[in-house]
Amino acid sequence: MKILQSRNREFWVGFLFLALGGLSFGMASHYRLGSLKSMGPGYFPIVLSLILLAIGLGVVFKSLTTEGEPMEQIALRPIFFIITAVLVTGWTLTHLGAVLSLPLLLGLSALADRELKIGPAYLLYIVAMTIMAVLLFVKLLGLPIPLFGTVFR
């Protein structure tokens, strides 16, 4: 276990690329690959995952042959609040709608930064970002995102 703790940042970045590439390859391998002339639904994800795997192997190999910066302690607060914000927004989008779930996303993700002071300027930012997101995704792109969810029907 000591060998894993002593690795540098590049090793863990390469490991992350290998993990994401392997996971995406496993998920995409169930789709038909096709050929370059007639690509199937699995062609792009498989090629992209192979590129991720190649980059990951290269970065891990480089990290094993050179000396790099040691890995710092992982900050769990940002990871927790960003993942929580995305999951809560994914669940509340249909129930509350975009008008309420997007400010919830922005507010929860703001908690990831200890130094951010939530004041009038930040509240104005939340309102402006919500309006811009609704205009862009719902009105301009026509995505089927409810403005007000099933709670308000």
VENQUITA-V270301 format. One record per backbone hydrogen bond with DSSP energy under -0.5 kcal/mol. CO is the residue of the C=O (numbers start at 1). NH is the residue of the N-H. If there is no record, write none. Layout:
{{CO & NH} {CO & NH}}
This chain:
{{1 & 5} {2 & 6} {4 & 7} {7 & 71} {8 & 12} {9 & 13} {10 & 14} {11 & 15} {12 & 16} {13 & 17} {14 & 18} {15 & 19} {16 & 20} {17 & 21} {18 & 22} {19 & 23} {20 & 24} {21 & 25} {22 & 26} {23 & 27} {24 & 28} {25 & 29} {27 & 30} {28 & 31} {32 & 42} {33 & 40} {38 & 35} {40 & 43} {42 & 46} {43 & 47} {44 & 48} {45 & 49} {46 & 50} {47 & 51} {48 & 52} {49 & 53} {50 & 54} {51 & 55} {52 & 56} {53 & 57} {54 & 58} {55 & 59} {56 & 60} {57 & 61} {58 & 62} {59 & 63} {60 & 64} {61 & 65} {62 & 66} {69 & 9} {74 & 76} {75 & 79} {76 & 80} {77 & 81} {78 & 82} {79 & 83} {80 & 84} {81 & 85} {82 & 86} {83 & 87} {84 & 88} {85 & 89} {86 & 90} {87 & 91} {88 & 92} {89 & 93} {91 & 95} {92 & 96} {92 & 97} {93 & 97} {94 & 150} {95 & 151} {96 & 149} {97 & 100} {97 & 101} {98 & 102} {100 & 104} {101 & 105} {102 & 106} {103 & 107} {104 & 108} {105 & 109} {106 & 110} {107 & 111} {108 & 111} {109 & 112} {110 & 113} {112 & 114} {113 & 116} {116 & 118} {117 & 119} {119 & 123} {120 & 124} {121 & 125} {122 & 126} {123 & 127} {124 & 128} {125 & 129} {126 & 130} {127 & 131} {128 & 132} {129 & 133} {130 & 134} {131 & 135} {132 & 136} {133 & 137} {133 & 138} {134 & 138} {134 & 139} {135 & 140} {136 & 141} {137 & 143} {143 & 145} {144 & 146} {146 & 98} {147 & 99} {149 & 152} {150 & 153}}
